[in-house]
Amino acid sequence: MKPPDGLLPTSRKKQRQDLTPGDSPGPSAGHRATRPAHPKGPINKLIGAWRLPRLPKDHYRVVVRLKGGMDVRQVSGIKVTQTLVMAACLGPPQAEEDIVCANEMQNNFVISTPHARNAEAYAKVKQIRVGETLHEVSTYVTPPGDTCRGVVRGIDPELSDDRLGELFVHARNPKVLGVRRIKKTPTVIVLFDGMKVPNYVMCGTT
């Protein structure tokens, strides 16, 4: 059955896990997270690259995606942490409880923080300087607690991230927490509050 005008169907996406697999908590901001050793072999190496340290369930998480081809394996985690904190205009005391770790499999960084204000500050970062090079980044926040994700297809690829937020995150979609595009495709991922993905979401406010 065709949905009413303005409503777009969603499909269920695998729920985010509350805890990222791993064996130990990550370090505070200013230190690179370390992973436990794994047996040698291509499969175990792949698993080791995918895994992140166990992160607190009640923290906000900010995913920092890199643009321009920077490889997280080739940069200093400590330098990246310092430049992220500076770019977010946070002082060392404000960020001392924050955790920054690299996800080599996804080629991004994950920031875990107990403070909503810090999460908002990191989410506003658009570029970071590593050494002498300025790198553009995109960010999105996953709040603490139970959340789920849905997929919406057929969205104009020319719409900016800011415009996507205006179209999906508003009072008529009270469960929508955020939205981001999958690369340059017409498909977007919508983050919902709670454990149930609604059948439809309202695109636009009218």
C-alpha positions as CSV (number, residue, x, y, z in Angstrom):
1,M,0.0,0.0,0.0
2,K,1.4,3.4,-0.9
3,P,2.2,5.6,2.1
4,P,0.6,9.0,2.5
5,D,2.3,12.1,0.9
6,G,5.4,13.1,2.8
7,L,5.9,9.7,4.4
8,L,8.8,7.5,3.4
9,P,9.0,3.8,4.2
10,T,11.8,2.5,6.3
11,S,13.5,-0.9,6.4
12,R,15.1,-2.3,9.5
13,K,18.9,-2.2,9.9
14,K,20.9,-4.4,12.3
15,Q,20.6,-2.8,15.7
16,R,23.7,-1.1,17.1
17,Q,25.2,-3.1,20.0
18,D,25.3,-1.4,23.4
19,L,28.8,-2.6,23.9
20,T,31.5,-2.9,21.3
21,P,33.3,-6.3,21.6
22,G,36.6,-6.1,23.3
23,D,38.4,-7.0,26.5
24,S,39.2,-3.8,28.3
25,P,38.1,-0.1,28.7
26,G,39.7,2.4,26.4
27,P,42.0,5.1,27.8
28,S,41.0,8.7,28.5
29,A,41.4,11.4,25.8
30,G,45.0,11.9,24.9
31,H,45.8,8.2,24.6
32,R,45.3,5.8,21.8
33,A,43.1,2.8,22.6
34,T,44.8,-0.6,22.5
35,R,43.3,-3.9,21.6
36,P,44.1,-7.4,23.0
37,A,46.5,-9.6,21.1
38,H,45.0,-12.1,18.7
39,P,46.4,-15.3,17.2
40,K,48.1,-14.8,13.8
41,G,46.3,-15.5,10.6
42,P,44.2,-13.5,8.1
43,I,40.8,-14.1,9.8
44,N,42.0,-13.2,13.3
45,K,43.9,-10.2,11.9
46,L,40.6,-9.0,10.4
47,I,38.7,-9.6,13.6
48,G,41.4,-7.7,15.5
49,A,41.2,-4.7,13.2
50,W,37.4,-4.6,13.5
51,R,37.2,-4.8,17.3
52,L,37.2,-1.7,19.5
53,P,37.8,-1.6,23.2
54,R,34.7,-2.1,25.4
55,L,33.1,1.3,25.7
56,P,30.7,2.5,28.5
57,K,27.1,1.8,27.8
58,D,26.0,5.2,29.2
59,H,28.3,7.3,27.0
60,Y,27.5,9.3,23.9
61,R,29.5,8.1,20.9
62,V,30.7,10.4,18.1
63,V,31.9,8.8,14.9
64,V,34.4,10.8,13.0
65,R,34.7,9.9,9.4
66,L,37.7,11.0,7.5
67,K,37.6,12.5,4.0
68,G,40.4,12.7,1.4
69,G,41.8,9.2,1.9
70,M,43.6,9.6,5.3
71,D,44.4,6.2,6.7
72,V,43.8,5.9,10.5
73,R,46.6,3.3,10.7
74,Q,49.2,5.8,9.4
75,V,48.6,8.6,11.9
76,S,49.4,9.0,15.6
77,G,46.3,8.3,17.7
78,I,47.6,10.7,20.4
79,K,48.0,13.6,17.8
80,V,44.5,12.9,16.4
81,T,43.0,12.9,19.9
82,Q,44.7,16.2,20.7
83,T,43.6,17.9,17.5
84,L,40.0,16.6,17.9
85,V,39.9,18.1,21.4
86,M,41.3,21.4,20.2
87,A,39.0,21.5,17.1
88,A,36.0,21.0,19.5
89,C,37.3,23.9,21.6
90,L,37.5,21.7,24.7
91,G,40.2,22.0,27.4
92,P,42.1,19.0,28.8
93,P,40.1,19.0,32.0
94,Q,36.8,19.0,30.1
95,A,37.9,16.0,27.9
96,E,39.7,14.0,30.6
97,E,36.8,11.4,30.8
98,D,36.5,11.1,27.0
99,I,37.8,8.1,25.1
100,V,39.1,8.2,21.5
101,C,39.9,5.0,19.6
102,A,40.5,4.1,16.0
103,N,38.3,1.7,14.0
104,E,40.8,0.5,11.4
105,M,38.1,-1.6,9.6
106,Q,35.9,1.4,9.0
107,N,38.8,3.9,8.8
108,N,37.3,6.2,11.3
109,F,37.6,7.3,14.9
110,V,35.1,6.8,17.7
111,I,34.9,9.2,20.6
112,S,33.1,8.0,23.7
113,T,32.1,10.7,26.2
114,P,29.7,10.9,29.2
115,H,29.0,14.5,28.5
116,A,26.3,15.7,26.1
117,R,28.0,19.0,25.7
118,N,31.3,17.4,24.7
119,A,29.4,15.2,22.2
120,E,27.8,18.3,20.6
121,A,31.2,20.0,20.4
122,Y,32.8,17.1,18.7
123,A,29.8,16.8,16.3
124,K,30.5,20.4,15.1
125,V,34.0,19.6,14.0
126,K,34.4,19.9,10.2
127,Q,38.1,19.6,9.8
128,I,41.2,18.6,11.8
129,R,44.9,19.3,11.2
130,V,47.3,16.4,11.5
131,G,50.9,17.5,11.1
132,E,50.9,20.1,8.3
133,T,47.8,18.7,6.5
134,L,44.2,19.9,7.0
135,H,41.7,17.0,6.7
136,E,37.9,17.4,6.3
137,V,35.8,15.1,8.5
138,S,32.1,14.3,8.9
139,T,30.6,13.4,12.3
140,Y,27.5,11.9,13.8
141,V,26.4,11.2,17.3
142,T,24.8,8.1,18.8
143,P,23.2,8.9,22.2
144,P,23.4,6.5,25.2
145,G,20.6,4.0,25.8
146,D,18.6,1.9,23.5
147,T,18.5,3.0,19.9
148,C,17.9,1.4,16.5
149,R,18.5,2.3,12.9
150,G,16.4,2.2,9.7
151,V,17.2,2.7,6.1
152,V,15.3,5.1,3.8
153,R,16.0,4.9,0.0
154,G,15.3,7.3,-2.8
155,I,16.6,10.5,-1.2
156,D,18.0,13.2,-3.6
157,P,21.8,12.7,-3.5
158,E,22.3,16.5,-4.0
159,L,20.8,17.3,-0.5
160,S,23.4,18.4,2.0
161,D,23.8,16.9,5.4
162,D,22.3,20.0,7.0
163,R,19.3,19.8,4.8
164,L,18.8,16.1,5.5
165,G,18.7,17.0,9.2
166,E,16.0,19.6,8.6
167,L,13.9,17.2,6.6
168,F,14.0,14.3,9.1
169,V,14.8,15.6,12.6
170,H,11.8,17.6,13.7
171,A,8.7,17.5,15.9
172,R,6.7,15.3,13.4
173,N,9.3,12.6,13.7
174,P,9.7,12.6,17.5
175,K,11.6,9.3,17.5
176,V,14.3,10.4,15.0
177,L,17.6,11.3,16.6
178,G,19.7,11.8,13.5
179,V,20.3,11.0,9.9
180,R,23.3,10.4,7.6
181,R,23.8,9.5,4.0
182,I,25.6,6.3,2.9
183,K,28.4,7.9,0.9
184,K,27.0,9.6,-2.2
185,T,24.0,7.3,-2.7
186,P,20.3,8.1,-2.5
187,T,20.1,5.9,0.6
188,V,20.2,7.3,4.2
189,I,20.4,5.8,7.6
190,V,18.0,7.1,10.2
191,L,18.7,6.7,14.0
192,F,15.6,6.2,16.2
193,D,15.1,6.5,19.9
194,G,13.9,3.1,21.3
195,M,14.2,-0.4,20.0
196,K,11.4,-0.4,17.3
197,V,11.9,1.0,13.8
198,P,8.7,2.7,12.6
199,N,7.1,1.7,9.3
200,Y,7.3,5.3,8.0
201,V,9.0,8.6,8.7
202,M,7.9,12.1,7.6
203,C,10.2,13.8,5.1
204,G,9.8,17.5,5.6
205,T,7.7,19.4,8.1
206,T,4.6,20.1,6.0
